Amino acid sequence: MLTINEHYLKLQASYLFSDIARRVAAFQAAHPDVEIIRMGIGDVTNPLPQACIQAMHRGVDEMGTVAGFRGYGPEQGYGFLREAIAKHDFQAHGAAIQADEIFVSDGAKCDTGNIQELFATDVKVAVPDPVYPVYLDTNVMAGRTGQFRDGRYEGIVYLDSTRANNYVPALPEEQVDLIYLCFPNNPTGSTITREQLQTWVEFARENRALILFDAAYEAYIRDPELPRSIYEIEGAREVAIEFRSYSKSAGFTGTRCAFTVVPKECRAFDSQGNRQLIHPLWNRRHSTKFNGVSYPVQRAAEATYSPEGREQCKALIDGYMANARIIRQGMAALGFHAVGGDNAPYVWIEAKEDSWDFFDLLLSRAGVVCTPGAGFGKCGQGYIRLSAFNSEANVITAMTRIKEALS
Ligand SMILES: *Cc1c(COP(=O)(O)O)cnc(C)c1O
């Protein structure tokens, strides 16, 4: 008899986006003349930078020639891309990361989901609340949790991110082994200071733990005092893995390219307490289960580092950030506590009522769709997320409508 992995049965069906879709469809059916504006989207809306398109075209043309054809590439990514990443994303910011510590992949979702495979099933996992669901669900699948009760999985340490701590969780008061952090944060848009990140690195060193640092929104950091990489923090190389992606930085959500950084010194322990390096383990996993990102796409990713590419990516992000500013200022002017939007494309707004009630209010009175914070975890209850991934015109119209509806 074939039995299933019963840990999958513990997973909570995510009704978040289907619930949103159902409520939006019902409203639209009742009010066919209202042009609904979707401000809940976690996906970019602007087209790819021209530099990336041109590089991708050249890559495709090369593949059609005998001299330029490429079959399987290195699983870890082509040298040209890994070198460019090490130089521009890390060394330029004072983080000593080398090309052979970079693993190119088809997404930070896959990487943040797959990394837990390297660790024992009885390690203690800490995840932020509110949370990007991938961190949690992949650990449920692997059997690192008990049942879901009262809105939380047993066995997980939840790192509460609340107004009281400015949406940067406090250090756990118990032993944890695997710690997920995401800054700039999805969904709250919050950021972590150098000093705060230093305390996490020290915690990981003292507790023989590991930090999984999701920096998918690094490109949105505007404040020069904020760390762009965890490797800018002293001592992080032994205790941190960092995840980056071209999805939000260059609009690659449908193109697919990302990378994970595993420094050579990064360590875990075997059951005898001996140090084991993670780099060879991840290299083995990656090359066993993954066959590389397509050549034209890696060329497109490389183009984000050319002078034109950098300028075009910056313009892309500047556009979203201008939207974010309009959203945050608009909500603040209406008397709402709103954070994020200054170094992230998301604005996190205290609803002063139930997340879903506020969702319904914005939909019915303003024709605007948000994301109810409750969908991201217990601490998200009473909040909504508004996304800057939209056209400026839509954002301005949405904020005008919200203002009229609420004042
Ligand atoms: C969008 C996003 C990513 C990027 O995922 P990809 O698979 O690279 O598209 C990673 N982490 C968070 C928190 C995100 O919001």
The ligand as an SDF file (V2000), in Angstrom:
LIG
                    3D

 15 15  0  0  0  0  0  0  0  0999 V2000
    8.5740   37.9960   -4.4290 C   0  0  0  0  0  0  0  0  0  0  0  0
    9.3100   37.3890   -3.3080 C   0  0  0  0  0  0  0  0  0  0  0  0
   10.3860   36.5380   -3.5450 C   0  0  0  0  0  0  0  0  0  0  0  0
   10.8620   36.2470   -4.9520 C   0  0  0  0  0  0  0  0  0  0  0  0
   10.4840   35.0040   -5.3680 O   0  0  0  0  0  0  0  0  0  0  0  0
   10.9050   34.4780   -6.8210 P   0  0  0  0  0  0  0  0  0  0  0  0
   10.6300   33.0200   -6.7360 O   0  0  0  0  0  0  0  0  0  0  0  0
   12.3570   34.7780   -7.0100 O   0  0  0  0  0  0  0  0  0  0  0  0
   10.0370   35.1790   -7.8240 O   0  0  0  0  0  0  0  0  0  0  0  0
   11.0590   36.0040   -2.4590 C   0  0  0  0  0  0  0  0  0  0  0  0
   10.7040   36.3150   -1.1940 N   0  0  0  0  0  0  0  0  0  0  0  0
    9.6840   37.1490   -0.9330 C   0  0  0  0  0  0  0  0  0  0  0  0
    9.3680   37.4810    0.4710 C   0  0  0  0  0  0  0  0  0  0  0  0
    8.9410   37.6980   -1.9840 C   0  0  0  0  0  0  0  0  0  0  0  0
    7.9220   38.5150   -1.7140 O   0  0  0  0  0  0  0  0  0  0  0  0
  1  2  1  0
  2  3  1  0
  2 14  2  0
  3  4  1  0
  3 10  2  0
  4  5  1  0
  5  6  1  0
  6  7  2  0
  6  8  1  0
  6  9  1  0
 10 11  1  0
 11 12  2  0
 12 13  1  0
 12 14  1  0
 14 15  1  0
M  END
$$$$
